[in-house]
Amino acid sequence: MQIETKLPKVGTTIFTVMSQLALEHKAVNLGQGFPDFDGPQAMRDALAAAMNAGRNQYAPMTGLPVLREQIARKTEALYGRKVNMDTEVTVTSGATEALFAAIAAVVRPGDEVIVLDPCYDSYEPAIELNGGRAVHVPLDPKTFAPDWQRVRDAITPKTRMILVNSPHNPCGAVFTPADLDALAAVTRERGILVLSDEVYEHIVFDGHPHQSVLRHAELAERSFVVSSFGKTFHCTGWKVGYCIAPRALSAEFRKVHQYLTFCTFTPAQVAFAEILDKDAQHYLDLPAFYQAKRDRFRALLEGSRFKALPVGGAYFQVVDYSALDDRDDLAFCEWLVKEGGVAAIPISAFYESPPPDQRLIRFCFAKSDATLEQAAERLHAL
């Protein structure tokens, strides 16, 4: 059978590859970004109770009303943005589905979507599958901050959307209020849409508030904002997220969503609605919870040959390994998992054209102290 692939540049994701290598070599897996601990017991009990109470059939396409109501309340409380639970909030089967549905809803053949490199690897395939072209604009190679003039220079009459991500995966950079103002300025003249990936919204450090585009009235009127319950409640395998967008954008989003997954796992929606109603403190305490893990892991790395870069948010630590080895980051990660017993992710996997002299890899520190200590012991031995 002869098949002409629609995604000629796509193979198995680097996350799957490194996790498989970690299993084969019994390595400590700090590669793929998931916790090795569970979410709140009350939330897990609520899911079991929902299943046992018969809440096992289709949910409404847009999500359970009780959950959408809680999302709307949280959004107003945190970001000062009042959203309509019926017309502006859609529950999705994970953030990746929400990102795809938003792109599919508005990107047409020939459209361009600006992405900021390094960026998450699902963005470009979704753009290409919908006939668009990803235009890659590099972030600052040292700070991973956006250069808004370079973004402005990349805009053409074909630019349909700009895709942004803060807190940033893989690099942990976070937006400032000035970044929101700059984003508004570069999208204003041509009415360019914004897709904001904010799955790590509750993991921002050092006392800084998360700068959601929902805080910015002008941006909120032309943006899809995607969030993830899996990241917030330590249950990535439940695959539940949501998208907030103005009524007109949500209507188009839902046209895609209803034929992509139609609806999302009902018992989990019941559980999330209950935990949001009864335990808002969980996500309010999340910055301190993960900051302690960040600081612990950085302290464990001191004295090793890895240089830890600053982390403003999310649960990833980027390190420079150039003092240890000069091979490229993919080759180094393969060597590290086989010989060092620790799995990491090469930063080049997030780039269209990585800087040739960059020697950076990403560790996930959403792990128990015992896991982080075991990994650090192996890293010190290199």
C-alpha positions as YAML, in Angstrom:
chain: A
units: angstrom
residues:
- id: 1
  name: MET
  ca: [0.00, 0.00, 0.00]
- id: 2
  name: GLN
  ca: [1.37, 3.42, -0.96]
- id: 3
  name: ILE
  ca: [0.45, 6.19, 1.45]
- id: 4
  name: GLU
  ca: [1.42, 9.81, 1.04]
- id: 5
  name: THR
  ca: [1.80, 10.98, 4.62]
- id: 6
  name: LYS
  ca: [0.13, 14.20, 5.72]
- id: 7
  name: LEU
  ca: [2.85, 14.72, 8.35]
- id: 8
  name: PRO
  ca: [6.18, 13.89, 6.68]
- id: 9
  name: LYS
  ca: [8.25, 15.51, 9.47]
- id: 10
  name: VAL
  ca: [6.50, 13.65, 12.29]
- id: 11
  name: GLY
  ca: [7.61, 10.39, 13.88]
- id: 12
  name: THR
  ca: [7.21, 8.98, 17.38]
- id: 13
  name: THR
  ca: [7.38, 11.82, 19.89]
- id: 14
  name: ILE
  ca: [10.57, 12.33, 21.86]
- id: 15
  name: PHE
  ca: [8.58, 11.86, 25.09]
- id: 16
  name: THR
  ca: [7.56, 8.35, 24.08]
- id: 17
  name: VAL
  ca: [11.07, 7.51, 22.90]
- id: 18
  name: MET
  ca: [12.75, 8.63, 26.12]
- id: 19
  name: SER
  ca: [10.16, 7.01, 28.38]
- id: 20
  name: GLN
  ca: [10.64, 3.71, 26.54]
- id: 21
  name: LEU
  ca: [14.40, 4.00, 26.93]
- id: 22
  name: ALA
  ca: [13.93, 4.74, 30.63]
- id: 23
  name: LEU
  ca: [11.93, 1.51, 31.01]
- id: 24
  name: GLU
  ca: [14.47, -0.54, 29.07]
- id: 25
  name: HIS
  ca: [17.44, 0.74, 31.08]
- id: 26
  name: LYS
  ca: [15.68, 1.03, 34.46]
- id: 27
  name: ALA
  ca: [16.50, 4.73, 34.53]
- id: 28
  name: VAL
  ca: [14.98, 7.40, 36.75]
- id: 29
  name: ASN
  ca: [12.47, 9.05, 34.43]
- id: 30
  name: LEU
  ca: [12.70, 12.84, 34.65]
- id: 31
  name: GLY
  ca: [11.78, 13.06, 30.97]
- id: 32
  name: GLN
  ca: [8.04, 12.99, 30.30]
- id: 33
  name: GLY
  ca: [6.20, 15.66, 32.28]
- id: 34
  name: PHE
  ca: [3.98, 13.79, 34.69]
- id: 35
  name: PRO
  ca: [4.04, 13.51, 38.51]
- id: 36
  name: ASP
  ca: [4.90, 10.26, 40.25]
- id: 37
  name: PHE
  ca: [2.44, 11.07, 43.04]
- id: 38
  name: ASP
  ca: [-1.36, 11.21, 43.17]
- id: 39
  name: GLY
  ca: [-3.82, 14.06, 43.32]
- id: 40
  name: PRO
  ca: [-6.06, 14.85, 46.31]
- id: 41
  name: GLN
  ca: [-7.69, 11.84, 47.94]
- id: 42
  name: ALA
  ca: [-11.04, 13.64, 48.05]
- id: 43
  name: MET
  ca: [-10.95, 14.09, 44.29]
- id: 44
  name: ARG
  ca: [-10.19, 10.41, 43.68]
- id: 45
  name: ASP
  ca: [-12.96, 9.43, 46.08]
- id: 46
  name: ALA
  ca: [-15.36, 11.74, 44.23]
- id: 47
  name: LEU
  ca: [-14.52, 10.05, 40.92]
- id: 48
  name: ALA
  ca: [-15.16, 6.59, 42.36]
- id: 49
  name: ALA
  ca: [-18.41, 7.80, 43.94]
- id: 50
  name: ALA
  ca: [-19.56, 9.26, 40.63]
- id: 51
  name: MET
  ca: [-18.94, 5.96, 38.84]
- id: 52
  name: ASN
  ca: [-20.71, 3.99, 41.57]
- id: 53
  name: ALA
  ca: [-23.65, 6.42, 41.42]
- id: 54
  name: GLY
  ca: [-24.12, 5.69, 37.72]
- id: 55
  name: ARG
  ca: [-22.55, 8.84, 36.26]
- id: 56
  name: ASN
  ca: [-21.05, 6.82, 33.44]
- id: 57
  name: GLN
  ca: [-22.81, 8.00, 30.30]
- id: 58
  name: TYR
  ca: [-22.21, 10.87, 27.89]
- id: 59
  name: ALA
  ca: [-21.80, 14.30, 29.40]
- id: 60
  name: PRO
  ca: [-23.14, 17.32, 27.51]
- id: 61
  name: MET
  ca: [-20.91, 18.18, 24.56]
- id: 62
  name: THR
  ca: [-19.77, 21.45, 26.17]
- id: 63
  name: GLY
  ca: [-19.16, 19.87, 29.59]
- id: 64
  name: LEU
  ca: [-21.21, 19.34, 32.73]
- id: 65
  name: PRO
  ca: [-22.90, 22.62, 33.72]
- id: 66
  name: VAL
  ca: [-21.71, 22.26, 37.32]
- id: 67
  name: LEU
  ca: [-18.10, 22.07, 36.16]
- id: 68
  name: ARG
  ca: [-18.39, 24.94, 33.70]
- id: 69
  name: GLU
  ca: [-19.90, 27.02, 36.49]
- id: 70
  name: GLN
  ca: [-16.92, 26.31, 38.74]
- id: 71
  name: ILE
  ca: [-14.49, 27.16, 35.92]
- id: 72
  name: ALA
  ca: [-16.26, 30.48, 35.35]
- id: 73
  name: ARG
  ca: [-16.12, 31.30, 39.07]
- id: 74
  name: LYS
  ca: [-12.42, 30.46, 39.29]
- id: 75
  name: THR
  ca: [-11.64, 32.55, 36.22]
- id: 76
  name: GLU
  ca: [-13.35, 35.61, 37.62]
- id: 77
  name: ALA
  ca: [-11.78, 35.18, 41.06]
- id: 78
  name: LEU
  ca: [-8.24, 34.77, 39.73]
- id: 79
  name: TYR
  ca: [-8.15, 36.97, 36.63]
- id: 80
  name: GLY
  ca: [-11.03, 39.41, 37.05]
- id: 81
  name: ARG
  ca: [-12.61, 38.16, 33.82]
- id: 82
  name: LYS
  ca: [-16.32, 37.35, 33.97]
- id: 83
  name: VAL
  ca: [-17.07, 34.61, 31.45]
- id: 84
  name: ASN
  ca: [-20.39, 33.06, 30.46]
- id: 85
  name: MET
  ca: [-20.39, 29.40, 31.48]
- id: 86
  name: ASP
  ca: [-22.88, 28.51, 28.74]
- id: 87
  name: THR
  ca: [-21.33, 30.25, 25.74]
- id: 88
  name: GLU
  ca: [-17.64, 30.75, 26.59]
- id: 89
  name: VAL
  ca: [-16.45, 27.67, 28.53]
- id: 90
  name: THR
  ca: [-15.94, 24.25, 26.90]
- id: 91
  name: VAL
  ca: [-14.61, 21.17, 28.70]
- id: 92
  name: THR
  ca: [-12.25, 19.08, 26.56]
- id: 93
  name: SER
  ca: [-10.49, 15.73, 26.60]
- id: 94
  name: GLY
  ca: [-7.18, 17.23, 27.67]
- id: 95
  name: ALA
  ca: [-5.41, 20.41, 26.68]
- id: 96
  name: THR
  ca: [-3.96, 18.87, 23.50]
- id: 97
  name: GLU
  ca: [-7.48, 18.31, 22.18]
- id: 98
  name: ALA
  ca: [-8.38, 21.89, 23.03]
- id: 99
  name: LEU
  ca: [-5.31, 23.22, 21.21]
- id: 100
  name: PHE
  ca: [-6.15, 21.15, 18.14]
- id: 101
  name: ALA
  ca: [-9.81, 22.16, 18.15]
- id: 102
  name: ALA
  ca: [-8.93, 25.86, 18.42]
- id: 103
  name: ILE
  ca: [-6.51, 25.62, 15.49]
- id: 104
  name: ALA
  ca: [-8.93, 23.56, 13.39]
- id: 105
  name: ALA
  ca: [-11.74, 26.02, 14.11]
- id: 106
  name: VAL
  ca: [-10.07, 29.07, 12.57]
- id: 107
  name: VAL
  ca: [-6.98, 28.10, 10.55]
- id: 108
  name: ARG
  ca: [-7.67, 27.66, 6.84]
- id: 109
  name: PRO
  ca: [-5.43, 26.44, 4.01]
- id: 110
  name: GLY
  ca: [-2.74, 29.03, 3.33]
- id: 111
  name: ASP
  ca: [-3.02, 30.71, 6.74]
- id: 112
  name: GLU
  ca: [0.09, 31.30, 8.83]
- id: 113
  name: VAL
  ca: [0.35, 30.74, 12.58]
- id: 114
  name: ILE
  ca: [3.27, 32.25, 14.48]
- id: 115
  name: VAL
  ca: [4.80, 29.97, 17.12]
- id: 116
  name: LEU
  ca: [7.62, 30.90, 19.49]
- id: 117
  name: ASP
  ca: [10.54, 28.46, 19.51]
- id: 118
  name: PRO
  ca: [11.20, 26.40, 21.48]
- id: 119
  name: CYS
  ca: [7.56, 25.27, 21.58]
- id: 120
  name: TYR
  ca: [5.51, 22.21, 22.47]
- id: 121
  name: ASP
  ca: [5.62, 19.59, 19.75]
- id: 122
  name: SER
  ca: [1.86, 19.28, 19.11]
- id: 123
  name: TYR
  ca: [1.48, 22.82, 17.79]
- id: 124
  name: GLU
  ca: [2.95, 22.49, 14.31]
- id: 125
  name: PRO
  ca: [1.29, 19.17, 13.33]
- id: 126
  name: ALA
  ca: [-2.12, 20.59, 14.26]
- id: 127
  name: ILE
  ca: [-1.43, 23.67, 12.13]
- id: 128
  name: GLU
  ca: [-0.25, 21.60, 9.16]
- id: 129
  name: LEU
  ca: [-3.14, 19.13, 9.33]
- id: 130
  name: ASN
  ca: [-5.48, 22.08, 8.90]
- id: 131
  name: GLY
  ca: [-3.65, 23.44, 5.89]
- id: 132
  name: GLY
  ca: [-1.76, 26.18, 7.69]
- id: 133
  name: ARG
  ca: [1.93, 26.93, 7.97]
- id: 134
  name: ALA
  ca: [3.79, 27.36, 11.24]
- id: 135
  name: VAL
  ca: [6.05, 30.42, 11.22]
- id: 136
  name: HIS
  ca: [8.77, 29.91, 13.83]
- id: 137
  name: VAL
  ca: [10.07, 32.95, 15.72]
- id: 138
  name: PRO
  ca: [12.87, 32.17, 18.20]
- id: 139
  name: LEU
  ca: [12.71, 33.24, 21.82]
- id: 140
  name: ASP
  ca: [15.80, 34.82, 23.36]
- id: 141
  name: PRO
  ca: [18.29, 31.91, 23.62]
- id: 142
  name: LYS
  ca: [19.42, 32.95, 27.12]
- id: 143
  name: THR
  ca: [16.21, 34.11, 28.83]
- id: 144
  name: PHE
  ca: [13.58, 32.53, 26.57]
- id: 145
  name: ALA
  ca: [11.70, 35.82, 26.59]
- id: 146
  name: PRO
  ca: [9.86, 36.84, 23.41]
- id: 147
  name: ASP
  ca: [11.33, 39.47, 21.12]
- id: 148
  name: TRP
  ca: [8.15, 41.27, 20.14]
- id: 149
  name: GLN
  ca: [9.81, 43.17, 17.33]
- id: 150
  name: ARG
  ca: [10.80, 39.88, 15.72]
- id: 151
  name: VAL
  ca: [7.21, 38.71, 16.15]
- id: 152
  name: ARG
  ca: [5.95, 41.89, 14.50]
- id: 153
  name: ASP
  ca: [8.42, 41.43, 11.64]
- id: 154
  name: ALA
  ca: [7.10, 37.89, 11.05]
- id: 155
  name: ILE
  ca: [3.52, 39.06, 10.51]
- id: 156
  name: THR
  ca: [2.23, 38.96, 6.94]
- id: 157
  name: PRO
  ca: [-1.22, 39.38, 5.38]
- id: 158
  name: LYS
  ca: [-1.58, 35.60, 5.80]
- id: 159
  name: THR
  ca: [-1.04, 35.63, 9.58]
- id: 160
  name: ARG
  ca: [-4.16, 34.22, 11.20]
- id: 161
  name: MET
  ca: [-3.02, 33.45, 14.74]
- id: 162
  name: ILE
  ca: [-0.18, 33.74, 17.25]
- id: 163
  name: LEU
  ca: [0.29, 30.80, 19.61]
- id: 164
  name: VAL
  ca: [1.83, 31.63, 22.99]
- id: 165
  name: ASN
  ca: [2.66, 29.56, 26.07]
- id: 166
  name: SER
  ca: [3.19, 30.83, 29.61]
- id: 167
  name: PRO
  ca: [4.38, 29.36, 31.93]
- id: 168
  name: HIS
  ca: [6.55, 27.91, 29.22]
- id: 169
  name: ASN
  ca: [7.22, 24.30, 28.39]
- id: 170
  name: PRO
  ca: [10.09, 23.39, 28.20]
- id: 171
  name: CYS
  ca: [11.94, 26.41, 29.55]
- id: 172
  name: GLY
  ca: [9.96, 27.71, 32.52]
- id: 173
  name: ALA
  ca: [9.83, 31.35, 31.36]
- id: 174
  name: VAL
  ca: [6.74, 33.39, 32.28]
- id: 175
  name: PHE
  ca: [5.00, 36.38, 30.78]
- id: 176
  name: THR
  ca: [5.01, 39.81, 32.42]
- id: 177
  name: PRO
  ca: [2.23, 42.42, 32.13]
- id: 178
  name: ALA
  ca: [4.44, 44.15, 29.55]
- id: 179
  name: ASP
  ca: [4.38, 40.98, 27.44]
- id: 180
  name: LEU
  ca: [0.58, 41.04, 27.40]
- id: 181
  name: ASP
  ca: [0.60, 44.68, 26.31]
- id: 182
  name: ALA
  ca: [3.12, 43.88, 23.57]
- id: 183
  name: LEU
  ca: [1.10, 40.89, 22.38]
- id: 184
  name: ALA
  ca: [-2.01, 43.08, 22.21]
- id: 185
  name: ALA
  ca: [-0.11, 45.69, 20.23]
- id: 186
  name: VAL
  ca: [1.24, 43.29, 17.59]
- id: 187
  name: THR
  ca: [-2.13, 41.59, 17.05]
- id: 188
  name: ARG
  ca: [-4.32, 44.72, 17.16]
- id: 189
  name: GLU
  ca: [-3.83, 46.20, 13.73]
- id: 190
  name: ARG
  ca: [-4.73, 43.12, 11.69]
- id: 191
  name: GLY
  ca: [-7.11, 41.53, 14.21]
- id: 192
  name: ILE
  ca: [-4.88, 38.48, 14.61]
- id: 193
  name: LEU
  ca: [-6.25, 35.78, 16.89]
- id: 194
  name: VAL
  ca: [-4.36, 34.44, 19.92]
- id: 195
  name: LEU
  ca: [-4.18, 30.87, 21.18]
- id: 196
  name: SER
  ca: [-2.77, 30.90, 24.71]
- id: 197
  name: ASP
  ca: [-1.53, 27.61, 26.17]
- id: 198
  name: GLU
  ca: [-1.80, 28.14, 29.94]
- id: 199
  name: VAL
  ca: [-1.78, 24.58, 31.24]
- id: 200
  name: TYR
  ca: [0.74, 25.47, 33.98]
- id: 201
  name: GLU
  ca: [-1.26, 28.53, 35.10]
- id: 202
  name: HIS
  ca: [-1.09, 27.55, 38.78]
- id: 203
  name: ILE
  ca: [2.64, 26.81, 38.81]
- id: 204
  name: VAL
  ca: [4.27, 30.26, 38.93]
- id: 205
  name: PHE
  ca: [7.05, 31.02, 41.39]
- id: 206
  name: ASP
  ca: [8.63, 33.70, 43.56]
- id: 207
  name: GLY
  ca: [5.37, 35.44, 44.41]
- id: 208
  name: HIS
  ca: [4.52, 36.45, 40.85]
- id: 209
  name: PRO
  ca: [0.91, 36.12, 39.66]
- id: 210
  name: HIS
  ca: [0.19, 34.22, 36.47]
- id: 211
  name: GLN
  ca: [-0.22, 36.66, 33.59]
- id: 212
  name: SER
  ca: [-3.14, 35.05, 31.78]
- id: 213
  name: VAL
  ca: [-4.34, 36.73, 28.61]
- id: 214
  name: LEU
  ca: [-7.72, 36.70, 30.40]
- id: 215
  name: ARG
  ca: [-6.38, 39.52, 32.59]
- id: 216
  name: HIS
  ca: [-6.05, 41.70, 29.49]
- id: 217
  name: ALA
  ca: [-9.50, 42.83, 28.32]
- id: 218
  name: GLU
  ca: [-8.43, 43.51, 24.74]
- id: 219
  name: LEU
  ca: [-6.63, 40.19, 24.31]
- id: 220
  name: ALA
  ca: [-9.42, 38.21, 25.97]
- id: 221
  name: GLU
  ca: [-11.81, 39.38, 23.26]
- id: 222
  name: ARG
  ca: [-9.85, 37.60, 20.52]
- id: 223
  name: SER
  ca: [-8.20, 34.69, 22.32]
- id: 224
  name: PHE
  ca: [-8.64, 31.00, 22.96]
- id: 225
  name: VAL
  ca: [-7.24, 30.21, 26.44]
- id: 226
  name: VAL
  ca: [-6.47, 26.56, 27.16]
- id: 227
  name: SER
  ca: [-6.02, 25.09, 30.65]
- id: 228
  name: SER
  ca: [-5.45, 21.63, 32.13]
- id: 229
  name: PHE
  ca: [-6.91, 19.93, 35.19]
- id: 230
  name: GLY
  ca: [-4.33, 17.18, 34.83]
- id: 231
  name: LYS
  ca: [-1.43, 19.56, 35.53]
- id: 232
  name: THR
  ca: [-3.24, 21.30, 38.39]
- id: 233
  name: PHE
  ca: [-4.47, 18.18, 40.20]
- id: 234
  name: HIS
  ca: [-1.58, 15.73, 39.50]
- id: 235
  name: CYS
  ca: [-3.70, 13.43, 37.29]
- id: 236
  name: THR
  ca: [-2.44, 13.84, 33.73]
- id: 237
  name: GLY
  ca: [-3.86, 10.44, 32.75]
- id: 238
  name: TRP
  ca: [-7.43, 11.62, 33.31]
- id: 239
  name: LYS
  ca: [-7.02, 13.88, 30.24]
- id: 240
  name: VAL
  ca: [-9.41, 16.70, 31.12]
- id: 241
  name: GLY
  ca: [-8.87, 20.31, 30.14]
- id: 242
  name: TYR
  ca: [-10.94, 23.26, 29.00]
- id: 243
  name: CYS
  ca: [-10.99, 26.22, 26.67]
- id: 244
  name: ILE
  ca: [-12.28, 29.71, 27.42]
- id: 245
  name: ALA
  ca: [-13.02, 31.92, 24.43]
- id: 246
  name: PRO
  ca: [-15.50, 34.66, 23.46]
- id: 247
  name: ARG
  ca: [-18.91, 33.48, 22.28]
- id: 248
  name: ALA
  ca: [-18.18, 33.69, 18.53]
- id: 249
  name: LEU
  ca: [-14.86, 31.84, 18.84]
- id: 250
  name: SER
  ca: [-16.36, 29.25, 21.21]
- id: 251
  name: ALA
  ca: [-19.13, 28.55, 18.70]
- id: 252
  name: GLU
  ca: [-16.55, 27.68, 16.05]
- id: 253
  name: PHE
  ca: [-14.45, 25.75, 18.57]
- id: 254
  name: ARG
  ca: [-17.44, 23.61, 19.53]
- id: 255
  name: LYS
  ca: [-18.19, 22.75, 15.90]
- id: 256
  name: VAL
  ca: [-14.82, 20.97, 15.84]
- id: 257
  name: HIS
  ca: [-14.94, 19.62, 19.39]
- id: 258
  name: GLN
  ca: [-18.29, 17.86, 18.88]
- id: 259
  name: TYR
  ca: [-16.83, 15.77, 16.05]
- id: 260
  name: LEU
  ca: [-13.38, 15.33, 17.58]
- id: 261
  name: THR
  ca: [-14.26, 13.81, 20.96]
- id: 262
  name: PHE
  ca: [-17.86, 15.03, 21.43]
- id: 263
  name: CYS
  ca: [-17.58, 14.94, 25.21]
- id: 264
  name: THR
  ca: [-15.16, 14.19, 28.03]
- id: 265
  name: PHE
  ca: [-15.03, 11.45, 30.70]
- id: 266
  name: THR
  ca: [-18.09, 12.13, 32.86]
- id: 267
  name: PRO
  ca: [-16.99, 10.84, 36.30]
- id: 268
  name: ALA
  ca: [-13.84, 12.99, 36.14]
- id: 269
  name: GLN
  ca: [-15.94, 16.07, 35.38]
- id: 270
  name: VAL
  ca: [-18.05, 15.35, 38.46]
- id: 271
  name: ALA
  ca: [-14.91, 14.97, 40.57]
- id: 272
  name: PHE
  ca: [-13.30, 18.18, 39.31]
- id: 273
  name: ALA
  ca: [-16.50, 20.15, 39.92]
- id: 274
  name: GLU
  ca: [-16.57, 18.89, 43.48]
- id: 275
  name: ILE
  ca: [-12.91, 19.60, 44.25]
- id: 276
  name: LEU
  ca: [-13.10, 23.10, 42.75]
- id: 277
  name: ASP
  ca: [-16.13, 23.82, 44.91]
- id: 278
  name: LYS
  ca: [-14.74, 22.39, 48.16]
- id: 279
  name: ASP
  ca: [-10.95, 22.79, 47.93]
- id: 280
  name: ALA
  ca: [-9.85, 25.91, 46.05]
- id: 281
  name: GLN
  ca: [-6.89, 25.98, 48.43]
- id: 282
  name: HIS
  ca: [-5.31, 23.15, 46.47]
- id: 283
  name: TYR
  ca: [-4.56, 25.25, 43.42]
- id: 284
  name: LEU
  ca: [-3.87, 28.34, 45.50]
- id: 285
  name: ASP
  ca: [-1.15, 26.40, 47.33]
- id: 286
  name: LEU
  ca: [0.29, 24.87, 44.15]
- id: 287
  name: PRO
  ca: [2.92, 27.59, 43.51]
- id: 288
  name: ALA
  ca: [4.49, 27.01, 46.93]
- id: 289
  name: PHE
  ca: [4.23, 23.22, 46.56]
- id: 290
  name: TYR
  ca: [6.14, 23.17, 43.27]
- id: 291
  name: GLN
  ca: [8.52, 25.98, 44.22]
- id: 292
  name: ALA
  ca: [9.71, 23.77, 47.08]
- id: 293
  name: LYS
  ca: [10.36, 20.98, 44.58]
- id: 294
  name: ARG
  ca: [12.14, 23.36, 42.22]
- id: 295
  name: ASP
  ca: [14.37, 24.64, 45.00]
- id: 296
  name: ARG
  ca: [15.01, 21.13, 46.31]
- id: 297
  name: PHE
  ca: [16.06, 19.83, 42.89]
- id: 298
  name: ARG
  ca: [18.27, 22.83, 42.17]
- id: 299
  name: ALA
  ca: [19.97, 22.37, 45.54]
- id: 300
  name: LEU
  ca: [20.52, 18.67, 44.78]
- id: 301
  name: LEU
  ca: [22.21, 19.61, 41.48]
- id: 302
  name: GLU
  ca: [24.69, 21.95, 43.16]
- id: 303
  name: GLY
  ca: [28.21, 20.61, 42.87]
- id: 304
  name: SER
  ca: [27.38, 18.58, 39.75]
- id: 305
  name: ARG
  ca: [28.57, 19.49, 36.26]
- id: 306
  name: PHE
  ca: [25.09, 20.61, 35.24]
- id: 307
  name: LYS
  ca: [24.28, 24.33, 35.24]
- id: 308
  name: ALA
  ca: [20.65, 24.99, 36.19]
- id: 309
  name: LEU
  ca: [18.96, 27.84, 34.29]
- id: 310
  name: PRO
  ca: [16.37, 30.12, 35.98]
- id: 311
  name: VAL
  ca: [12.83, 28.72, 36.30]
- id: 312
  name: GLY
  ca: [9.92, 31.15, 36.65]
- id: 313
  name: GLY
  ca: [7.09, 28.63, 36.30]
- id: 314
  name: ALA
  ca: [5.94, 25.13, 35.23]
- id: 315
  name: TYR
  ca: [7.63, 22.02, 36.61]
- id: 316
  name: PHE
  ca: [10.68, 21.69, 34.38]
- id: 317
  name: GLN
  ca: [14.33, 22.47, 35.01]
- id: 318
  name: VAL
  ca: [16.47, 23.21, 31.98]
- id: 319
  name: VAL
  ca: [20.18, 22.56, 32.51]
- id: 320
  name: ASP
  ca: [23.30, 23.28, 30.48]
- id: 321
  name: TYR
  ca: [25.51, 20.18, 30.24]
- id: 322
  name: SER
  ca: [28.31, 21.73, 28.16]
- id: 323
  name: ALA
  ca: [30.80, 21.40, 31.05]
- id: 324
  name: LEU
  ca: [30.26, 17.65, 30.95]
- id: 325
  name: ASP
  ca: [29.94, 16.73, 27.29]
- id: 326
  name: ASP
  ca: [30.06, 18.27, 23.81]
- id: 327
  name: ARG
  ca: [27.77, 15.93, 21.87]
- id: 328
  name: ASP
  ca: [24.38, 17.20, 20.67]
- id: 329
  name: ASP
  ca: [21.48, 17.07, 23.09]
- id: 330
  name: LEU
  ca: [19.70, 14.06, 21.56]
- id: 331
  name: ALA
  ca: [22.87, 11.99, 21.58]
- id: 332
  name: PHE
  ca: [23.60, 13.17, 25.12]
- id: 333
  name: CYS
  ca: [20.11, 12.21, 26.35]
- id: 334
  name: GLU
  ca: [20.48, 8.75, 24.80]
- id: 335
  name: TRP
  ca: [23.86, 8.36, 26.51]
- id: 336
  name: LEU
  ca: [22.50, 9.74, 29.79]
- id: 337
  name: VAL
  ca: [19.63, 7.28, 30.02]
- id: 338
  name: LYS
  ca: [21.81, 4.30, 29.07]
- id: 339
  name: GLU
  ca: [24.98, 5.11, 30.98]
- id: 340
  name: GLY
  ca: [23.85, 7.57, 33.61]
- id: 341
  name: GLY
  ca: [20.53, 6.00, 34.50]
- id: 342
  name: VAL
  ca: [18.48, 9.21, 34.19]
- id: 343
  name: ALA
  ca: [16.01, 10.11, 31.43]
- id: 344
  name: ALA
  ca: [15.74, 13.71, 30.20]
- id: 345
  name: ILE
  ca: [14.36, 15.49, 27.12]
- id: 346
  name: PRO
  ca: [16.58, 17.27, 24.56]
- id: 347
  name: ILE
  ca: [15.55, 20.90, 24.09]
- id: 348
  name: SER
  ca: [16.22, 20.66, 20.34]
- id: 349
  name: ALA
  ca: [13.02, 18.57, 20.08]
- id: 350
  name: PHE
  ca: [11.07, 21.79, 20.68]
- id: 351
  name: TYR
  ca: [12.75, 23.75, 17.87]
- id: 352
  name: GLU
  ca: [12.43, 23.97, 14.11]
- id: 353
  name: SER
  ca: [16.10, 25.06, 13.92]
- id: 354
  name: PRO
  ca: [17.88, 24.75, 17.28]
- id: 355
  name: PRO
  ca: [20.96, 26.90, 17.88]
- id: 356
  name: PRO
  ca: [23.89, 24.68, 16.81]
- id: 357
  name: ASP
  ca: [25.99, 25.38, 19.89]
- id: 358
  name: GLN
  ca: [23.18, 24.97, 22.43]
- id: 359
  name: ARG
  ca: [23.71, 22.18, 24.96]
- id: 360
  name: LEU
  ca: [20.48, 22.10, 26.95]
- id: 361
  name: ILE
  ca: [18.24, 19.34, 28.28]
- id: 362
  name: ARG
  ca: [15.02, 19.35, 30.33]
- id: 363
  name: PHE
  ca: [14.35, 17.54, 33.59]
- id: 364
  name: CYS
  ca: [10.86, 17.24, 35.11]
- id: 365
  name: PHE
  ca: [10.86, 17.90, 38.86]
- id: 366
  name: ALA
  ca: [7.19, 16.95, 39.45]
- id: 367
  name: LYS
  ca: [8.48, 13.95, 41.34]
- id: 368
  name: SER
  ca: [8.73, 12.70, 44.91]
- id: 369
  name: ASP
  ca: [11.75, 13.73, 46.94]
- id: 370
  name: ALA
  ca: [13.01, 10.15, 46.83]
- id: 371
  name: THR
  ca: [12.91, 10.17, 43.01]
- id: 372
  name: LEU
  ca: [14.69, 13.52, 42.78]
- id: 373
  name: GLU
  ca: [17.35, 12.40, 45.26]
- id: 374
  name: GLN
  ca: [18.00, 9.17, 43.36]
- id: 375
  name: ALA
  ca: [18.30, 11.06, 40.09]
- id: 376
  name: ALA
  ca: [20.64, 13.67, 41.59]
- id: 377
  name: GLU
  ca: [22.89, 10.97, 43.03]
- id: 378
  name: ARG
  ca: [23.28, 9.47, 39.56]
- id: 379
  name: LEU
  ca: [23.85, 12.85, 37.95]
- id: 380
  name: HIS
  ca: [26.60, 13.69, 40.45]
- id: 381
  name: ALA
  ca: [28.34, 10.44, 39.61]
- id: 382
  name: LEU
  ca: [28.86, 11.46, 35.96]
...
